[in-house]
Amino acid sequence: MDAETIRTAEAYLAKQDPMLGKLIAGQQLEPRPVRHDYFASLCRSIIGQQVSVAAAAAIYGRFEESTNLEPALVASMDDETTKAIGLSKQKTGYLKDLAQHFVDDPQIYDHLSRLEDEAIIAELTAVKGIGVWTAQMFLMFTLGRADVFAPDDIGLQNALIKLHGWEKSPPKKELASFAERWKPYRSVASLHLWQSLDNVPAATY
C-alpha cells in the first residue's frame, strides 16, 4: 500500500471508529511495497505460523541463508539442515511441498494478483500447510490488499482486548463482524492494531 492509500484509509477509519482513530493519531504507518517473490513470501508465512515474531524472524533468516530461497534446494533439504535451521518436522513438510509446486512450475502463482481475495484464499489453501491465516497474510503483506482482516490472529485479538478493555476476545465470527465497520480498509486497521502491540506478523519481515 502506498502512502496516499494509507492516509486516506486512516482518515476514513477515524470517522468510522473513534476509538481506533485515537490509536491511529498516535502512530504512523510506513508505505508497504507490493512483493513479487511469492515463494519467499509464502515460506515466510509458513515459518511464522504459531511462533513469536522474533522466533519466526530468526528461523527465516537461517532458512534463507541455508537455501538461498531456491525451491529446488528447499525441496531437497535433509534432516541435518532443517534441524540447524530450527524447523519442526511439520513445517519442513509444508515447505518442501510448497517448494515442489514451484519446482514443477515456477510460474504457478503468477496469476494471483489478478484474482479477487476469496479466489486467492481458495487457491492457496489447497496447498498443504497453507491455511486461511497464511493466505490472508499473503494478501495483506505480499499483494498489498487494503481490505483484509484475520480474526484467527492472536495479535489482533490481543490488540482489540487492550483497545476496548475487554476481558477476553469474542468468538472469531463476532470479531469478523466487528471488523466490518472498517471496510474497505480492514488491512490498515489491522496494521495499526498490530503496531499498538509492537507486534507485526512475521510475514512482514
Buried (B, 14 or more C-beta within 10 A) or exposed (E): BEEEBBEBBBEBBBEBBEEBBEBBEEEEBEEBEEBEEBBBBBBBBBBBBEBEBEBBBBBBEBBBEBBEBEBEBBBBBEEEBBEBBBBBEEBBBBBBBBBBBBBEEEEBBEEBBEBEBEEBBEBBBEBBBBBBBBBBBBBBBBBBBBBBBBBEBEBBBBBBBEBEEEEEBBEEEEBBEBBEEBEEBBBBBBBBBBBBBEBBBBBBB
